[in-house]
Amino acid sequence: MHKSVCVLTTLLAGMFFSPELRAQEANAVICFGDPSMSASSATTTSIPIQAGYYKANGVNIRIQPSQSGSECALAVSSGHAFATSAGMTSLLVAAAKDPTLVIVAASYRYSWGVAVPDDSPIKTVAELKGKAIGVQSLSSASYLFGKATVNGGGLNADTDVQWINVGLGATAANALQTNRVVGYATYNGVVDIVGHLLGKKMRWLPSEVTLLQGNYGWLVRRADLKEKPQVVAGMLRGAFQASVYGNANPVAGLALHLKQFPEQNNPATRDSSIAILASRAEEQVMTDSTKLIGHVSMQELQKTASFYHKNGLLANEVDVSKIVDLSLIESANKFDKAKIIAEAKAAN
């Protein structure tokens, strides 16, 4: 598994970075669990690289694609990557097992759940009783989150509904279009692809799962957080800036993505790519009452972790206060959001 991840080289910065003072540039690898580097990865990969956000914050980032967030967490643990951004289930499992790892940012919103076409008569989870729900696979996190959604809606996910493996993209859309399934258990980004293929918006059924805070985050080694805080903060700041840019103008964001990955320039998938990027960026810039991107209270993170454990997404209960350190989030938010929004809107 580790052979697919390149070796990390990190150069110490000469001074603590502030937005007004550029640190000596450091090299770092971010492992990202999307082997195709699709538009859903743009705010972490292509936009901050092409817009120069990482470099402006003193970090020279190289992206290492991988198969999953779990594999990337292992890459960080072994020192083959400096950081990863991934689903919180992968990060919590990794940090709970390995005390050398720490979660340094958490997204306020990153949606999982069961979605239906917007014109579907189904309005609640309870109305799924006796019906079939599509899922990427019966071994995926989407299946586990889908079961948690159904159980949370007052049904028994093992007996009250049928689960059908419909894959991703066109096969999932076809299953909905032909009424083979009435809903689709999935997550943010994928739901927009299916909606685009159907030619209609997909709608999340009301669920605690979809509204959980901290479903996504960033992971680094504790030693790097302690010894290279300017590199960690600069990396997070660059990604946060890219999310603001992509949210303000997803069309311009896609243009930067295609500059990084020109082989993905396909007119047939352009609209769906824009929709995916827009959806991801919109959720990534959402904040709690602190107004800080990447901040979720320990209380809410513990609530999310406990929910995961209760619903089989985590084997053991975890104490998030021991594996989460958000001390650099304020520094990572020290940038002019209004300026980036103006630049993004002027990019067309």
Phi, psi and omega in degrees: 000318184289342181296338182277357184247129183284155182286138182274138170237121183240126178258130181294137175280152186276347182201161179290131184281137168231161181302334183271346187228114185280125181285162171303133187294134178244147177265139179207147177255130172253122176273133181230127185281059176213093186300336181270353182049054182287177180298340178293343180266357194303321184289343176260331188252280192288315184297308181294334177284310183288328178279350178081016183292318179298312182297321179296337179260016172084016183231128176262102188265138168240136182264131175248106178292147180213177186281331186200166176295325179296318178295322179293323177299321176294324179295320177293315181302319183277353181087008178277349175217151180280323185202165169215149169246129188199175177299145187294334177300314180297318183290319180296317178299313183295312183291328179290327181277328186241106182293352177278355182255153179212142177272126188246357177202152179216135180281137177298321181223132171206105195277134166235163175151202177245125181247150177230157174302145186301332181270008179292143177287347181285123183246338183228161177297324182302331181285358177278352183303130179081005184247170181258138179240131178278151178211150180306312174195162181277007175244006185270160174297329179301323178295316180294318177293323178297316178298320178297322178296314181294315178298321180292340179271009176093006178254170173259112186296341182269338185235336187269345180225164175250137179253129182234129177288112181241004178071206182241164171061235188298322181291325177290317179297319180296321179297324177286318183295326182266006179064022173293326173227157180257344181211171184223122176276118188201200181214171183305134182104297178299321181299328181285327176298313180297317178300318179297318180293328178280341184077023178208156182288143173265146185236128176288135171286138182307127184199147175299327182301312184295333184262002178299142177265143176084031179283357184214151181193190181236142183232135174221178173275145180301321180299322180287325176297321182283316188269336183228053183299329180292328179287316178297314180295320179295321177297312180297318181298318179299318179291322179294319177299319179296324178294320177297317179298310182296326178290323181288327182206083181298333178294314177293326177297318178294324178300319177292321179299316181288337174291323178285322182232072185299337180293345179269003183285092183231112181305330182291335182249005185301310184297318180293324178295319178297317181297318179296312181299316181298317181295315179298312183296321180300316180287327183288338178265357176293144182225162173274198185295343178286341184066020181255122176297136178088003181252129171224138183296153178299326179298315180290322178295321178293322177299317179294313180298319180293324177296317178302314182296315181300326185256017173082009179276339173233135182290326183231152174292141179235150175263104187294335181297340181268347185233005179236133177222105183259027186294341181262002184295320179298315177298320181293341179265005181276079174206163184273096182296320181298322180294317180294318178299317180296318179295320180295315181292335179274358186282342182292000000 
